[in-house]
Amino acid sequence: MIFTAFARALAQLGDRPFRRTLLLGLGLTLALLAGATVLFVGGIEWLTPDSFTLPWIGEITWIDNIASVAGVLLMLALSVFLMVPVAAAFTGLFLDDVADAVEARHYPELEPARRIGMLEGLRDALSFLGVLIAVNLVALVIYLLLAPAAPFVFWAVNGFLLGREYYQMVAIRRLGREGARRARRRHTGTIWLAGALMAVPLTVPVVNLLVPILGAASFTHLFHMLEQRDARRRG
């Protein structure tokens, strides 16, 4: 079931709504990170004096340049860490387009789903981004203490977060917030496993930028497959 969902999502990756969402997510991500870098470096330059005098050494005039370069390097390092979670958050704003494209091709018999409003999507996206960053910062301690097992811890932790968030976002469109929460609890194991498999590409540069799109599409398939299985069992 999980591999079928992933294969179907991968086959649809070239569709226009997928490309549009990917470009929008990456564009907004790059703009945000670039803006944050400019503000951070500007703040450093504002706080750092142009020159100052040290005993026995004399006047030093290059400290502000060193601080600015250090600020740029720091933000570049942070951008590598933040690129994927920020892209995932922005992609969440356009989830409806991806899910609609999946349903139009594979589930045409369904009624149109409820569209997630911009404010609701922004709130959920920012909440997901905050949790994703906070949990991974805490997990850094575990990565250092259990270095050989760090990749598996990373996949397990981020798999749980990705699975929970993407399934919830897809299910809300059809079941509402409370119904989505109940459905997620019924299928915790399957969702976690699917999320863990989705987290593996996060460790592959460039490929990891496709994870938000593939995640949204894959969990749209997974949601419908699980709902159809539950309906057959009830019947």
C-alpha positions, -999 to 999 in steps of 0.1 A, spaced: 0 0 0 27 25 10 49 17 -20 19 19 -43 11 53 -30 47 65 -34 50 50 -70 18 68 -81 30 101 -66 63 97 -83 47 90 -117 27 122 -114 56 144 -105 58 161 -139 22 174 -138 18 211 -140 3 216 -105 32 196 -90 58 218 -108 40 250 -99 38 240 -62 75 230 -62 86 263 -78 64 284 -55 77 266 -24 114 269 -34 110 305 -46 94 316 -13 119 296 7 149 312 -11 133 347 -7 128 342 30 163 328 37 179 356 15 158 382 34 168 368 67 204 368 57 203 405 47 186 415 80 210 394 101 241 407 84 227 442 85 221 439 122 257 427 127 271 457 108 249 481 127 260 467 161 297 463 152 318 495 154 337 506 123 369 507 144 382 506 179 415 509 196 434 482 216 463 489 239 497 482 223 480 473 190 464 505 180 433 512 159 416 482 143 393 490 113 385 455 99 365 440 127 331 449 111 342 432 78 351 400 97 318 400 116 299 405 83 316 376 66 311 354 97 274 363 97 270 354 60 287 320 66 266 313 96 234 321 77 245 299 48 251 270 72 217 276 88 201 277 54 213 242 46 196 230 77 165 251 73 160 247 35 139 215 36 117 223 66 110 258 54 102 245 19 79 219 35 61 246 54 56 267 23 45 237 3 18 231 29 2 264 18 -4 249 -17 -13 214 -6 -48 217 -21 -34 220 -56 -13 188 -52 -41 168 -36 -67 181 -62 -44 170 -90 -40 135 -75 -77 131 -69 -86 144 -104 -65 117 -120 -69 87 -96 -102 94 -78 -124 112 -102 -156 98 -87 -151 119 -55 -169 151 -47 -146 182 -45 -129 184 -12 -131 213 12 -104 239 3 -81 248 32 -81 286 36 -49 306 33 -50 317 70 -57 282 82 -30 268 59 -5 294 71 -12 286 107 -7 249 102 24 254 81 41 277 107 31 253 134 46 224 115 78 244 108 82 253 144 77 217 157 100 203 130 129 226 138 125 224 176 124 186 176 154 183 153 174 207 175 166 186 205 174 154 185 209 168 178 219 158 213 208 122 205 226 123 172 258 132 190 254 106 218 244 78 194 264 87 163 263 53 147 225 52 150 220 89 141 205 82 106 180 58 120 170 82 148 167 110 122 144 88 99 123 77 129 119 112 144 112 130 111 92 101 98 68 105 127 65 142 122 62 141 84 37 112 85 16 129 111 15 163 95 10 152 58 -17 127 67 -35 153 89 -34 180 62 -48 156 36 -75 141 59 -87 175 71 -99 182 35 -123 152 36 -130 145 73 -126 179 91 -100 185 118 -115 162 145 -123 134 120 -88 136 106 -74 133 141 -94 101 148 -84 86 115 -47 93 121 -49 75 155 -65 45 138 -35 42 114 -6 54 135 17 26 126 11 27 88 14 65 88 47 65 108 62 38 85 52 58 54 67 90 70 99 72 78 103 60 42 96 96 31 122 109 55 150 88 39 154 111 9 158 140 33 194 130 37 200 132 -1 209 167 -13 186 182 -41 164 151 -39 153 163 -4 137 194 -20 111 171 -37 100 155 -4 73 180 4 56 175 -30 60 137 -30 48 136 6 17 156 -1 8 134 -31 18 101 -15 -3 107 16 -32 118 -5 -31 83 -20 -25 66 14 -54 84 29 -78 72 3 -64 37 3 -69 35 41 -104 49 40 -114 24 12 -99 -4 33 -119 8 64 -151 10 43 -146 -26 31 -141 -38 66 -172 -20 79 -192 -34 49 
